[in-house]
Amino acid sequence: MGGLSIYFEEEGLATTGISLIRIHTERTRPPRALWVPFELGRPLGTPNDPAFQQRVMRAALELLNASDGPVLVDYPEDAPAAAAGAAESAMEGMACPVDFPQSPDKTAPTSQIGMALMKEIDALAPWYELAVAKRCRTTVGISGLPVNDAGMYLAGFLEDQAMRSPRDSLPAGQVLKFAYEDLKAYYTEAITIQPAFNTSKRVEDWLFNETVLGAALWRLRAICRASSDEFLQFLGRNSIVPDRQINPPN
């Protein structure tokens, strides 16, 4: 939308917008944008709070008073947390525990991470199957590999970056990306069937800081960033771990 607004302005139509990812807005440089520090998918903040949402909309519309741009303004308020926090606290006790294997520490050998990852994938299987049955859909499958095979490929790549692609029609780096995206989707769909995991930030923090997959992805990021392969370098910079995990907001 930031790119489209530039064309609208060229035709004489003033535009303003709300940004949820500041770095993207900095790069696209739309004429006017209000960055808000809210959950992805919630550009107006907490649901069912019309007074707060109106303040956000007014702040975005006030940017139309700026005749020159690009203008990027940070919204000064955080989204009210009381309602969301109370709901999450009320549901916390409803969450069923998942019996995960103990996560290896950061100095553990890569082979140990691989074995723990396969156990973790198996532990999540009942929750993933329940999620698919309830939602009648899944986003897992882009790699064309069964999820256990995707896990084995990721674990194998951590040990040997020269390993052969498991799909003859695609290069190893592309299959690697598809494999870890499938694993992220598998974990996310499995854990969000539990009511306590009701925000994207909660799920993201759990995935990247409390699971074996998260430990594997952090290690993969370091490997890719140090690689001489341009595609792997790109993955390490842009795709494996979200920016807000690498540089958490204060």
C-alpha positions as CSV (number, residue, x, y, z in Angstrom):
1,M,0.0,0.0,0.0
2,G,2.9,2.3,0.6
3,G,4.0,1.9,-3.0
4,L,0.5,2.5,-4.3
5,S,0.1,5.7,-2.3
6,I,3.0,7.2,-4.2
7,Y,1.1,6.8,-7.5
8,F,-2.1,8.2,-5.9
9,E,-0.2,11.3,-4.8
10,E,1.2,11.8,-8.3
11,E,-2.5,12.0,-9.5
12,G,-3.3,14.6,-6.9
13,L,-4.9,12.4,-4.2
14,A,-3.5,12.9,-0.7
15,T,-2.8,9.7,1.2
16,T,-2.0,8.6,4.7
17,G,-1.5,5.1,6.2
18,I,-0.8,3.0,9.2
19,S,2.4,1.0,9.4
20,L,2.9,-2.1,11.5
21,I,6.5,-2.9,10.3
22,R,8.6,0.3,10.5
23,I,11.6,-1.0,8.6
24,H,9.4,-1.7,5.5
25,T,7.9,1.8,5.7
26,E,11.3,3.3,5.9
27,R,12.3,1.5,2.7
28,T,9.2,2.2,0.7
29,R,9.0,5.9,1.8
30,P,5.2,6.5,1.4
31,P,4.2,10.2,1.5
32,R,2.6,9.9,5.0
33,A,2.6,7.0,7.5
34,L,1.9,6.5,11.1
35,W,3.9,3.6,12.7
36,V,2.1,1.9,15.5
37,P,3.7,-0.6,18.0
38,F,0.9,-3.1,17.9
39,E,0.5,-6.8,17.2
40,L,0.6,-7.7,13.5
41,G,-3.0,-7.8,12.2
42,R,-4.1,-5.2,14.7
43,P,-3.4,-1.8,13.2
44,L,-5.8,0.0,15.5
45,G,-4.6,-1.7,18.7
46,T,-6.7,-3.8,21.1
47,P,-10.1,-5.0,19.8
48,N,-13.3,-3.7,21.3
49,D,-11.7,-0.4,22.4
50,P,-13.3,2.2,20.1
51,A,-12.0,5.2,22.0
52,F,-8.4,4.1,21.6
53,Q,-9.0,3.0,18.0
54,Q,-10.4,6.5,17.2
55,R,-7.3,8.1,18.6
56,V,-5.1,6.0,16.3
57,M,-7.3,6.9,13.3
58,R,-7.2,10.6,14.1
59,A,-3.4,10.5,14.4
60,A,-3.1,8.9,11.0
61,L,-5.6,11.4,9.4
62,E,-3.8,14.4,11.0
63,L,-0.8,13.5,8.8
64,L,-2.8,14.8,5.9
65,N,-1.9,18.3,7.2
66,A,1.7,17.7,6.1
67,S,2.2,19.1,2.7
68,D,5.7,17.7,2.2
69,G,7.0,14.2,2.6
70,P,7.8,11.5,3.2
71,V,6.5,11.7,6.7
72,L,6.9,8.8,9.2
73,V,5.6,9.5,12.7
74,D,5.7,7.0,15.6
75,Y,2.4,6.7,17.5
76,P,3.1,7.5,21.2
77,E,0.8,5.0,22.9
78,D,1.0,1.3,23.4
79,A,-2.1,-0.7,22.9
80,P,-4.1,-1.1,26.1
81,A,-3.2,-4.5,27.6
82,A,-5.7,-4.8,30.4
83,A,-8.5,-6.6,28.4
84,A,-6.1,-8.8,26.4
85,G,-4.0,-9.6,29.5
86,A,-7.0,-10.4,31.6
87,A,-8.4,-12.8,29.0
88,E,-5.0,-14.5,28.6
89,S,-4.6,-14.9,32.3
90,A,-8.1,-16.4,32.6
91,M,-7.3,-18.9,29.9
92,E,-3.8,-19.7,31.0
93,G,-5.0,-22.5,33.3
94,M,-7.0,-24.0,30.4
95,A,-3.9,-24.7,28.3
96,C,-2.9,-28.4,28.3
97,P,0.8,-29.1,28.8
98,V,2.9,-30.5,26.0
99,D,5.6,-32.9,27.2
100,F,8.6,-31.6,25.3
101,P,12.1,-33.1,25.5
102,Q,14.6,-31.0,27.2
103,S,16.0,-28.4,24.9
104,P,19.8,-28.7,24.3
105,D,21.8,-25.6,25.4
106,K,23.5,-23.3,22.9
107,T,26.8,-25.2,23.1
108,A,25.3,-28.6,22.4
109,P,26.6,-30.5,19.4
110,T,24.5,-30.2,16.3
111,S,23.7,-33.9,16.3
112,Q,22.1,-33.5,19.7
113,I,19.9,-30.7,18.4
114,G,18.8,-32.9,15.5
115,M,17.7,-35.8,17.7
116,A,15.9,-33.5,20.1
117,L,14.1,-31.8,17.2
118,M,12.7,-35.1,15.9
119,K,11.3,-35.9,19.4
120,E,9.8,-32.4,19.7
121,I,8.1,-32.8,16.3
122,D,6.6,-36.1,17.4
123,A,5.4,-34.5,20.7
124,L,3.5,-31.8,18.8
125,A,1.8,-34.2,16.4
126,P,-1.4,-34.7,18.4
127,W,-1.9,-31.0,18.8
128,Y,-1.2,-30.4,15.1
129,E,-3.7,-33.1,14.1
130,L,-6.3,-31.5,16.4
131,A,-5.7,-28.1,14.9
132,V,-6.1,-29.4,11.4
133,A,-9.3,-31.3,12.3
134,K,-10.7,-28.2,14.0
135,R,-9.8,-25.7,11.3
136,C,-10.2,-28.0,8.3
137,R,-7.0,-26.6,6.8
138,T,-3.3,-26.3,7.1
139,T,-0.5,-24.2,5.6
140,V,2.1,-27.0,6.0
141,G,3.2,-28.6,2.8
142,I,5.2,-26.0,0.7
143,S,8.3,-28.2,0.8
144,G,6.6,-31.3,-0.5
145,L,8.2,-33.2,2.3
146,P,6.5,-35.0,5.3
147,V,7.1,-32.8,8.3
148,N,9.5,-35.4,9.9
149,D,11.5,-35.4,6.6
150,A,11.6,-31.6,6.7
151,G,12.9,-31.8,10.2
152,M,15.6,-34.3,9.3
153,Y,16.6,-32.2,6.3
154,L,17.0,-29.1,8.5
155,A,18.9,-31.1,11.1
156,G,21.1,-32.7,8.5
157,F,21.9,-29.3,6.9
158,L,23.1,-28.0,10.2
159,E,25.8,-30.6,10.2
160,D,26.6,-30.7,6.4
161,Q,25.7,-27.7,4.3
162,A,26.9,-29.6,1.2
163,M,24.2,-32.3,1.6
164,R,22.1,-33.1,-1.5
165,S,18.7,-31.6,-2.0
166,P,15.9,-34.1,-1.2
167,R,14.0,-32.9,-4.2
168,D,15.7,-33.2,-7.6
169,S,13.6,-30.4,-9.1
170,L,14.7,-27.8,-6.6
171,P,18.1,-26.6,-5.3
172,A,19.1,-27.4,-1.8
173,G,18.8,-23.8,-0.5
174,Q,15.3,-23.5,-1.8
175,V,14.2,-26.8,-0.3
176,L,15.9,-25.7,3.0
177,K,13.7,-22.5,3.1
178,F,10.5,-24.4,2.3
179,A,11.4,-27.0,5.0
180,Y,11.9,-24.5,7.8
181,E,8.8,-22.6,6.7
182,D,6.8,-25.8,6.9
183,L,8.2,-26.5,10.4
184,K,7.4,-23.0,11.6
185,A,3.8,-23.4,10.3
186,Y,3.5,-26.9,11.9
187,Y,4.6,-25.6,15.3
188,T,2.5,-22.5,15.1
189,E,-0.7,-24.3,14.1
190,A,-0.1,-26.9,16.8
191,I,0.5,-24.5,19.7
192,T,-2.3,-22.0,18.7
193,I,-4.9,-24.7,19.3
194,Q,-4.2,-23.9,23.0
195,P,-6.0,-20.7,24.2
196,A,-3.1,-19.3,26.1
197,F,-1.2,-18.8,22.8
198,N,-3.5,-16.1,21.5
199,T,-1.2,-13.4,20.2
200,S,1.5,-13.6,17.4
201,K,4.1,-12.3,19.8
202,R,3.4,-15.0,22.4
203,V,3.7,-17.7,19.8
204,E,6.8,-16.2,18.3
205,D,8.6,-15.8,21.6
206,W,7.8,-19.4,22.4
207,L,8.9,-20.7,19.0
208,F,12.2,-19.0,18.9
209,N,13.2,-19.1,22.6
210,E,11.6,-22.1,24.2
211,T,11.7,-24.9,21.5
212,V,14.4,-27.0,19.9
213,L,13.3,-25.8,16.5
214,G,14.0,-22.3,17.7
215,A,17.5,-23.3,18.8
216,A,18.0,-24.9,15.4
217,L,16.8,-21.8,13.5
218,W,19.1,-19.5,15.5
219,R,22.0,-21.9,14.6
220,L,20.9,-22.0,11.0
221,R,20.8,-18.2,10.8
222,A,24.4,-18.0,11.9
223,I,25.5,-20.7,9.4
224,C,23.7,-18.9,6.5
225,R,25.1,-15.5,7.4
226,A,28.6,-16.9,7.4
227,S,28.1,-18.8,4.1
228,S,29.7,-17.9,0.8
229,D,26.5,-18.8,-1.0
230,E,24.5,-15.6,-1.8
231,F,21.1,-17.3,-1.5
232,L,22.0,-18.7,2.0
233,Q,23.3,-15.3,3.0
234,F,20.0,-13.8,1.9
235,L,18.1,-16.3,4.1
236,G,20.3,-15.6,7.0
237,R,19.7,-11.8,6.7
238,N,16.0,-11.8,5.9
239,S,14.1,-15.0,6.4
240,I,14.9,-17.3,9.2
241,V,14.5,-15.3,12.4
242,P,12.1,-12.3,12.6
243,D,13.6,-8.8,13.2
244,R,11.8,-8.3,16.5
245,Q,13.5,-11.4,17.9
246,I,16.9,-10.2,16.7
247,N,16.4,-6.7,17.9
248,P,13.6,-6.8,20.5
249,P,11.9,-3.5,21.2
250,N,12.7,-1.8,24.4
